[in-house]
């Protein structure tokens, strides 16, 4: 018999002695999907998925280094945001990834990429969404843009790098034939999947997250 379930985070010293611990109780359909250390503490991605009721929620929970919760931020609104990279910079949190027009259950394609900045308590500062058409228009080489931003190729954000002018966001393009929605593919399942990985896509923003440039860097096929 399960009396209690959930997740626990422990802070330890170098000798692995527990200095502090924090327990979190979640529903049976919820789990921690990501853990990102930041200099101020860490950010947890918490997902709840109920297939039968077709309900999905995604939240970021922000903690300081003493395991004290500082704030939350919802990523499932009129659409659904899936950040694949989270950093802190200049007393704010920057997240980037892709967005869906609807839920993970009915969105077969990715609408584009997004960049969002948050205060350290999880409140939103700014959000910028970049459709595939906008990225293709900004890209100087239209032939490359037609290939990458054709609706069949997805772009996965891998790194956010602060610059003097704003942020450089490094992505990798890929496609899959899993038969799942794009969101379900990233969330993961036990199904077999075939993924084709293509070139790096880098886009630059200003400090408010507005798009300023898009570049493609070629690399060898099958080299992730």
Secondary structure, 3 states (H helix, E strand, C coil): CCCCCCEEEEEECCCCCEEEEEEECCCCCEEEEEEEEECCEEEEEEEEEECCCCEEEEEEEEEECCCCEEEEEECECCCEEEEEEEEEECCEEEEEEEEECCCCCCCCCCCEEEEEEECCCCCEEEEEEEEHHHHHHHCCCHHHHHHHCCCCCEEEEEEEEECCCEEEEEEEEEEECCCCCHHHHHHCCCCCCCEEEEEEEEEEEECCCCEEEEEEECCCCCCC
